[in-house]
């Protein structure tokens, strides 16, 4: 995968450094100047066109050179992909997402908003609406009564609200990452304090703690006093840390305790609190996660997660397809794979429950059921043990009726 990343970076860097657009702009400007000169003096047409030949040829040469370089990099990128994925992706008649265009459109739209590509997201939304209107007009021409939902699964109010919310998020992130300005993020956390507290979030304290560290590390004032920064940090703590004393008292004490060591902080017990090179990125990640959670969205883009998980699992699925061809076998189940896909823990969103009685993994058809004694077994095991009558839990003496069992959603 390193070779693929290397070639991808080359293509990406080339696209940002390409001068092809500049050559096209130069050619357009030369043509416009020639047109204006001829319009002003028609008798100068031959001389003007003769002078135009060299600039246009130079621009074309630059365009062709740039395209040649880009084409070569794309070929190398393609060969790097072919080396890793030697077989073509098998075609299949089963397309699990073909029946859910709204879900796909929504995932793409939200991904564009998460990436801050608001203009692209608006264009995508407009084109999705145009396609839907065209389908409705076509259906009406044939006398069909077709009522279609919004192509993104959103109403106008929620759509505008999501755009506004993500625009606000990117403004705050820009202040965090580019300007190291924590105040907009702190203001947002305080305005949503009740919702964050209900989630058990410590975002507001993380932001205020980093603000304390930021003030502390500004050692010198205009008069050159080294102690000015710690004193500003202490004043900030006296006014802003009052509401955090109950939950974060130990951490506050450590921050305040570092003040006497300000002249020799690196050798003090508190150095790790103040010399964290990833602190700004960590707090930005925490802010993004909490912001999305209040919108009832995952911290990571579902489109990004799905694409990355698919790329990780693809070699295993390709190997499975090769084995099936060699053994001339088929896997007929559409909702379950015959092999384990090697996804990292961060990409496992649903817990797996194995019935302690049957030793089989539960499914939608055989869900986990909780007995009144709080022990959980699979539904099929429950049916076999109870046979429709009162029975004893296989793990404790409590007896219950199968109707008392409740389905568990993991």
DOVO-459889 format. One record per residue (C-alpha): x, y negated, z. Coordinates in steps of 0.001 Angstrom, whole numbers, plus 500000, padded with zeros to 6 digits. Layout:
% residues N
XYZ ...
% end
This chain:
% residues 410
500000500000500000 502993497685500475 503681497748496730 500058496750496034 500239493899498527 503508492681497007 502070492583493471 498846491024494733 500813488231496408 502682487593493147 499407487269491216 497951485016493916 501008482756494039 501084482564490234 497431481483490164 498206478619492570 501408477542490779 500222477958487211 500690474897484987 498253476117482327 495463473786483474 497911470871483363 498863471705479774 495182471847478800 494579468467480454 497586466990478603 496220468264475285 492766466819475983 494240463432476860 496397463429473680 493362464228471522 491285461547473213 493999458921472671 494294459931468999 490514459726468574 490417456250470111 493338455051467951 491709456300464743 488365454782465727 490060451444466301 492125451560463068 490938454151460502 493943453398458252 496303454804460907 494730458243460738 497640460005458955 500313458489461204 498322459214464363 497693462822463385 501334463297462510 502382461969465923 499808464276467538 501353467449466119 504311467780468506 502412467084471791 499662469545470837 502203472200469849 504080471659473126 500864472019475122 499915475213473267 503371476662473890 503036475908477598 499574477492477723 500724480659475960 503787480947478207 501627480645481330 499097483173480057 501893485547479110 503356485401482627 499923485868484206 499129488790481907 502442490449482824 501769490089486557 498268491520486148 499693494528484294 502199495160487097 499392494831489650 497295497348487720 500198499820487527 500764499485491283 497082500301491879 497252503286489524 500251504701491393 498361504726494689 494953505678493290 495996508094490573 492504509325489802 489643507162488655 486812506644491108 484245509356490334 480965508237488920 477880509362490767 474179509270490250 473681508354493914 473971504644494600 472936504030498186 472756500249497778 471020500017494402 467644499885496144 468747497051498451 469711494062496265 468561491625498961 470945493193501465 473857492910499018 473028489300498117 472740488348501790 476111489971502602 477823488086499758 476144484791500664 477062485019504351 480624486047503465 481022482927501330 479715480775504189 482082482456506658 484989481689504342 483969478029504161 483123478240500436 479912476247500799 479764475062497174 480212478603495878 477572479860498325 475099477234497104 475784478154493466 475329481861494272 472047481111496038 470758479012493116 471612481709490559 469965484397492707 466781482311492808 466919481764489034 467201485515488420 464272486168490700 462135483497489018 462964485001485613 461857488456486789 458637487025488171 457923485166484896 458612488326482880 456291490331485110 453583487679484750 453853487818480948 452963491502481090 450111490884483484 451884492414486475 451250491013489929 454683491136491554 455374489348494823 459081489306495558 460833488392498795 463550485780498975 466637487145497123 468766486602500225 466154487700502745 466012484163504190 463421481431504337 464402477887503444 464593476674507047 466815479506508262 468998479173505171 469591475459505755 470178476113509451 472817478783508740 474642476492506312 474621473671508846 475792475973511625 478725477363509624 479662473883508474 479816472861512121 481874475954512944 484443475151510266 484706471557511436 485476472751514971 487924475409513728 489672472807511602 490105470594514658 491424473572516629 493895474946514125 495018471867512232 494884469123514845 495064471138518096 492024469172519225 490047471248521723 487360468707522614 484824469581519843 485038473269520807 484685472436524517 481645470243523799 480058473070521800 480735475605524564 479174473327527167 476094472677525057 475628476458524787 476786477277528309 473640479157529363 473692481456526323 477430482100526718 477034482812530417 474265485308529681 476738487149527448 479402487089530149 481614484975527902 484647483131529279 485119480947526183 484601477619527957 487253478429530549 489664479652527847 489311476336526050 489725474251529230 492697476380530304 494405475790526958 493646472076527279 495365472127530687 498401473902529187 498455471454526274 498519468465528633 501068470169530875 503532470735528033 503462467061527009 506344466356529347 507386462795528583 505398459597528553 506437456294526995 508833455634529906 510545459007529521 509218460578532764 509234464390532642 506505464671535285 503865462715533343 502484465774531505 501942467940534624 500285464985536378 497858464527533469 497152468262533602 496503468050537353 494065465174536887 492305467171534173 492042470198536479 490568468094539297 487749466878537066 487123469848534753 487879473000536789 485339472397539548 482647474532537911 485067477420537313 486302477878540897 483943480710541749 484766482969538811 488313481948537881 489802480783541189 492918482997540952 493772481790537451 493202478148538449 495524478610541423 498203480004539115 497871477065536734 498104474526539565 500923476488541189 503048476042538079 503272472272538559 506181472353541075 508109474515538588 507657472137535657 511380471346535468 512290475050535291 509143476606533899 510857479281531762 512359480960534849 509207480637536941 506567483354537562 504143481320535445 506134481140532204 503866483586530363 500900481302531018 502530478423529208 504748480010526542 502153481856524484 502787481265520781 499477482876519762 497271480969522232 495715478667519611 494901481507517227 493490483617520058 491166480854521234 490096480178517637 489246483873517253 487299483850520528 485401480758519435 484497482333516067 483313485521517764 481110483702520276 479771481265517686 478678484119515407 477232486086518324 474873483210519167 473721483310515536 473119487055516028 475857487814513504 478949489980513812 482293488254514344 483642489738511092 481997489467507706 479972492653506976 481122492469503360 484771492337504440 484278495192506923 482501497380504348 485118496728501647 488029497339504017 486494500493505478 485838501755501953 489454501089500936 490728502958504019 488436505927503426 488890506054499633 492005508336499553 490214510905501729 487102510769499559 489216511105496406 490929514163497859 487523515625498756 486318515060495203 489414516832493807 488888519818496100 485228520028495112 486237520097491443 488796522836492034 486398524998494056 483414524048491889 481335523130494905 479003520225495637 477983518368498754 474245517911498635 473646515792501744 473379512067501025 473465510842504629 476530512647505930 480025513427504672 481666516848505071 484943515262506238 485984512765508883 486973509393507435 490101507972509132 488702504608510239 490389502680513080 488433502197516344 487527498599515429 485500499935512471 483444502396514500 480227500638515382 478053503554516476 478786505962519292 478728509683518490 476835511916520919 477423515656521026 474746517668522820 476291519402525875 473912522354525405 474102523119521676 477556521490521187 476198519893518009 476323516232517031 472981514456517159 471437512958514022 468391510853513121 466426514080512741 467827515485515998 468257512408518242 469559512362521844 466844512509524515 467168511337528128 465487513397530828 463984511780533970 467138512817535868 469151510703533359 470914513673531748 470929513538527942 470561516432525526 469602516783521873 465930516960520902 466258520483519470 467866521676522723 465030520039524643 462454521903522549 464231525247522938 464610524883526702 461094523618527407 459023525464524805 456393522795525396 456137523393529152 457802522162532308 461474523160532581 464582522637534721 467394520400533579 470403522511532551 472694520323534684 470700519647537850 467737521110539778 465258518425538650 462268519733536710 460412517699534107 458041517931531165 459350517307527609 456844514444527260 458757512582529984 461969512544527942 462877509296526210 464869508846523018 468277507228523432 469598504784520844 473389504589520740 
% end
